[in-house]
């Protein structure tokens, strides 16, 4: 048996040896250099090179059944005169492939690129394109931290970086919790919330050393996005809105739970519209966040065009359209008389609603807008997965949460949570409305699916911190007297005219 080498090409026409079979390394030459993607067919210990014209992703669906290979892959085959020792013609290759159940693997030319990384040991024998089937945020974060450590001459192994990544980000989560709660209430509430999130069992389970998972950095990304959003709502600044979009992009690259975030923020804006609190600040903040955040999120290969095609993102798109209509209505109100404005407003409202319903129906029927996924349906209807998609209901993390789990994961926060909601309702602001929506929606979703207890834990700590701080300010005023009162008292005592009058 002769030795034959498998080659694939790098961008600068350099050859890289991939595998070898047999004895003689000089008995076989590689395929022509103009091919970017190659298919290596191993048939009865003979290696046949099948050059492909297009990218790997266009052929990946054809690998599920061997009978589909002939029509989807091998019709693109062109025999190379530079290859010696090929096993028969294309039809013989296909027949041998079907009979012998040989394996077909695809390799890309960009060996050093994570985006085009192909793992031939996963999903055997099909292989897996890692860049298009995974959220890259966790791996990119680890690599960046590793290179930073190497740059400042701290020699650490990449394995140790992965082990201690979750504890490191849990400390950052504590800091961002303090900043977010301080922005919502005051510094006292922020300190209490930071202390609580550092020891809450619901978050500790995902922040221990060695817990190298998407949730290790996702909670930090989520709270960072919320903090940037609250800052942009309060200031109406373009800078804070752009930073919120960047934080949202980091969240999208890290965890699939970003869908909860991109629905919560539009829900906040819609609530502000209904309650009459919508302003130019909200318009600037949300418009920039949606436009810039959507364009950035579409750069993630695993997400693709979902932000503009899937039903989970349609609430964000609809609220963005409402923001533009609200701005148009405010402009027309300032330019027209009340009578003319009422007539025009009714016509525009009816026409816009009709066009939106018609276009939405057409896009849904034609499949341009993808329906909700099974897990999203399960959140809205807890019995949906059990009746229609049993494989989702069979996962332990998708089971409804028991009452005991709330107490074991949240402890005393279960009792402080309603008090925090009360203090938020007592002093309604734009930021407090967001916190109320976050708390109510997260506790509902955590009751439907036990894995979402991780999303509930931060808002539990924030609301509990607000409750504890507010109660201490109410019932312990004498412990921390007001400094202004002391200054006023000292000023009166130094007034000799008043002293003489009193005497």
N, C-alpha and C positions, 0 to 999 in steps of 0.2 A: 504493500500500500504506500502510495506516495504522500509526502507531506505537502499540504497546501495552506497558504496563509490567507486569512480574511483581512481585508483592508477597508478603511473608509477615510474620507478626505477632510482635511482641515482647510480653513479659508485661504491659506497662502500656498495651496497646491503641495502641501507636505503630506506624506503618507504616515499612517499610524497603524502598527500591527495590532490586530484585535484578538485573533485566535489562530491556532495552528493545529493541523491534523497530519499525521504521517511522518515522513523522514526528510524528504528533499525540499529545502526552502527555495531553491532556484527553479523548481519545475513549473511554477505558475506565476503569471504576471497579473498585476492589478487591473481593474477596469479603467476605461478612459477617464481623463481628469475633468471633463466637462460635466460629469454627472454629480449632482449634489446629494442625492439620496440613493441608497443601495439596499436591495433585498437579498439576504444571504439564505439560500435554500440548501440545507444539508440533506442529501438523498443517498442512502446506502453508502455513507462515508465519502460521498463525492460532493464537492462544493460547487454550486452553480450561482453565478452572479446575475442578478436580475435588476438592471438599472431602471429607476422610476423617474418620471418626468416631473411630478408634482410633489407637494409636501406630504409628510407622513400623515397628518391629521385627515387628509382626504381619503386615505386608504384604511384608516383604523376601523371603521364600521364593517369593512369587508372581511375582517379577520374572525368574526364570530362563527362562521360556517365555512367549511372547506369548499363546498360546492359553489360559494359565491366568489371564490378567489379568481376563477377563470374569467368571469365577466367584469370584475371590478379592478383587478390588479394586473393580470397577465395580458390583458389587451393593450396595456401600455408598454409591453416589453419590446425592446429592440436588441437583437443579438449584437454583441460587440466582437468585431474581428480580432481585437487585441487579446481576447481571453482564450487561453488554450485549455483544452480538456473539459469543455462543458458537456454535461450529460444530456445528449440528445437535443431535440428541438423543444420549443415552448410547450407544445401539447403533451409530449412525453414527461416534461417536468411537472405539469399540472396533474397528470394521471399518477405519477409517482408520489406527488405530494398528497393526493387524496387517499391512495392506497396505504402508504406507509405512515400516515399521520405525522409527518415530519414537522419540525418547528420552523416558523418563519419569524425572524426578528428584524426590527427596523432600527437603524442607527442614523443619527443626524450628524451634520458636519460640525456644529458649534459645540465642541466637547466641553469647553470651559464655561459655557453659559448655563445658568440655572434655568432660564426660561425654556431652553430646548433640551433639558436633561431628560434622557430616556433610560428608564430602568428596566433591563431585560430580565431581572430576577423577580419582579413583582407581576402579579396577575399572569403567571406562567400558563400557557406558552405565548400569550399575546404580548406581554410587556406593558409598560405604562409610561406615558409621557407625563413626567412629574410637573413640569411647568404649567400644563393646562388642566391638571386635575387636583390641584392643591392650593390652599391659601399660602402665599410665600412669606407672609409677614414674620412668622416665628423664625424661620431659617435665616432670613435676611437680617433680622435683629441680632441673632446669635453671631452671624458672620461679622457684622459691623462692630459689635462689642469686642469680638476676638481681635479684629484688626486694630481697633483703638488700643487695646491692651498691648499688642505687639509694638505699636508705634511709640508708646510711652515706655517701652522697654520693661514691661511686666510679662514675664514668660509664663504663660498659662496654657494648658492644653484645651483644645476646643471642646473636649468631653466635659471638662470642669465648667466651662462656660455654660454649656447646656444644663448641667446639673444645678448650678446656682442661679440660673436665669429667673426662675419663678420667685425665689425669695427676694432677689434684687428688685423685681418689678412690684412685688407686694409692698416693699418699702416706699416705692414711688407712688403706689396706690394710696398709701396712708397720707402722703403729702398732698396729692391732688384732691383727696377727700376733704382735707382741712381747707384748701383753697376754695373748693366748690361750696362747702357749707358756710364759709366766711362770706362768700359772695351772696349767698341766699339769706343769711341772717346776720351773724356777727362772729367775731373771733372766738368767743367763749363756746358757741355751738360748734365751731370748727374743731376746737381742741377735743371736745367730748366725742364728736363723730370720728375723728382720727383715732382716738384711743379705743373706740368700740370696734372699728373695722380691723384694727390690728390683732384682735383676739376673737373675733366672731367665728364660730366653727364652720359656718356656711362658706366662708372664703378661705379659711386656713387649709381646707381639704384640697384646694387647687393651687396653693402657694408654697407647698413644702419642697424641700430640695429633692431634685430628681423628677419632679412633675413637669416633664417637658411636653406640654400640650398647648393648643391654641388658647385655652382659657387662662394660661399663665400670664399672658400679656393682654388679653382681650378686655378684662375689667379695667385695667389702667387706661387703655385706649378709649373705652366707652366713657369713663368719667372725665377724661381729658376733653373729649368732644363736647360733653355736657357743659363743662366749665367754659370752654371757648364760646359755646352757644349763648350761655347766660351773659357773658361779657359783651358779646355782640348785640344782644337784645337790650342791655342796659345803656350801651353807648351809641349804638347805631353806626359803629366804625367799620369802614371797609377792611381795615387791617385785621380786626378781631374776627370778622366774618371769613376772610380768606384763611386765617389760622384755623378756624373751625372746620373749613373744608379740607384742609391738609390733615387735621386730626381725624376727620371722618374717613379720608383715604387710608390712613394707617389702620383704622378700625376695620375697614373693608378687606384690607390685605391680610388681616390676622384671624378673623373669625366670621363664620356664617351668621352669627347672631346680629350682625349689623342691620338686618331687616327690621328688628325691633326698634333700633335707633332711628332709621330713616322713616318709620311710621310714627314714632312718638313726637318728633320735632314738628312735622306737618300737623299732627293733631293739636299740638300746642298753639300753632299759628291759627288754625281754624277756630279753636276755642277763644282766642283773643279777638278774632273777627266777630264771633257771635256775641260776646260780652261787650263789644264796643270799645275794646282796648287797642285795636289795631292802629298803628301809627307809622310814620315814615321810618322810624328806627327798625321796626319789625320787617317792613318791606325791604329795606336794604340788607338786613341780616339774612333773611331767608332766601332772597333772590340770589345773592352771591353764594351762599352755602349750597343751594340746590344746583345752580349752573356749574360752578367750579367743582363741587364734590361729585356730581354725576360724571363729568368728563374725566376726572381723575380715577373714579372707581371703575370706569370702563377700560382702563389700562390693565387691569388685572385679568389675566387670561381665563381664569376659572369663572369670573363674573361675566365678562364679555358685554353683550348688549342687553343683559337682563334688566338693568335700571330703566330701560325704555320699552321693554317688551313683556315683562312679567307682571302679573296682577299684584304681586306684593309691593311693587313700587308705584302703582298707579295713584295711590293717595298722595304721595309727594308731588307727582306731576299735576294732579288736579288742584291741589292747594297752591302750587306755583301759578297756575292759570288764574285762580281766584285772586291772587295777589295783584296780578296785572289788571284784572277787571276792576278790582277795588281802587287801584290807582287811577284808572281811567274815569271811574265814577266820581272820585274826588275832584279830578280836574274839570269834568263837565259841570259839576255842581257849582264850582267857583266861576264858571263862565256863562251859565244860563240862568234864566229866571226859574223860580220854583215850579211854575206850571209846565214850562217847556221841558224842564228836567224830568218831571214825573212821566211825561209822555215818552220821552226818549229812553228813560230808564226801563220802563216796562217793555218797550219794543226790543231793546238790547238784551234784557234778561231772558225773555221768551225765546228769542232767536238763538242766543248762545246755548241755552239749555237744550233746545231741540237739536242743534247741530252736534253738540257734545254727545247726546244719547245716540244719535244715528251713527256717528263715526265710531263711537265705542262699541256699538253692537256689531257693526260691519267688521271691525278689526278682531273682535272676539270670535265671531263666527268663522272668519277666514283663517283663524289661527295665528294672526300677527301678534296678538297679545296672549301670552301663555296663561293657562288657568292656574289657580292656586295649587301649591304642592300639597301632598298628603299631610305633612307635619303641620303646615299652616292651617289646613282644614281642621286638624285635630285640636289646635288651640281654640278655634272658634266653636267647634262642636266636639266635646270630649269623646263621644261615642262613634265618631266617624271612622277612625282608624280601626276600631274593634269590629265594625260591621263591614267595612269595605277594603281595608288594607291591613290584614292581620300581621304582616311582617313588621309594620311600624309599632303596632300595639305589643308585639312580643319583646321589644327592647325594654330592658328594665328602667332605663333613664326616661322613657316616654310614658311611664305609668303615672297615674294621679298621685299627688302627694298626700300622705296620711297626716293626721293632726299631730301625732307624736314627732314626725319629722320637722315640723315647724318649730317645735320647742327645742328639740335636740340641736338643730342647726342655728337657731336664732336666740335661744335662751330668753333673757329678760326683755329683749327688743320686741317680742310679741306684745308685751303689755305697754311699752312706751310708744309703739307705732301709732295707735289711735290718738294719743295725746299730741304727738307731733303734727298729725293732720289737723287737729283742732286749732292749734296755734297758727298754722298756715291759713286756715279759713278765717281766723280772727283778724289777720292782717294780710288781706289779699293784695298781691302785687303781680306784675308780669312774671317774675321769677318764681314766686310761690305757686302760681297756677301750674307752671311746668312741673314743679316738685310734686304737687297733688296728683297730676296726671301720671307721672312716673310711678308714684307709690301705688295708686289704685290699679293701674294696668299690670304692673309687675306682680302684685300679690295675686291677681286673678290668674295670670299665666303660670305662676309658680304652683298654684293649686291644681292646675290642669296637668302640668308636666314637671316631674320632680327635678329634672336637670336644670330647670330655670330658677331653682332656688339660688343659684349663683348670681343671677341678675337681681334678685330681690334683696340680697344681703346688703349691698351698698346703700340703697335708698332707706332700708331699715335703720342703718347706722346714722344716716343723715337726719332723718325725722326724729329718731330717738335723741340725737345730740341737740336738736332744736328744742325738744320737749324738756330735757333735763336742764338746759341752760335757761329756758324761759321760766321754769318753776323756781330755779334758784334765784333768778332776778326778782321774782315776785315775792317770795317768802323769806328772803335773806337780804333785804335791802340794808338792814342795820349793820351787817357784817362788812359791807363795802360802801361806806357813805359817799355821797356825791361830792366830788372835788369842787364843783361850782358853789355849793352851799358853804363849804369851809372858807373859800375865798371871800364870799360875800360877808360871812360872819366876821372874818378878820378885818375886813374893810370897815365895817360898822364899829368894831371895837376901837379902831384907831382914830375914829372921828371924835375929837374932843368936844365939838359943839354939841353933839347929840348926848354925850355923857353929862355935860353941864345941864342940859335941859332936863334929863331924867332925874338928876339929883335935885 
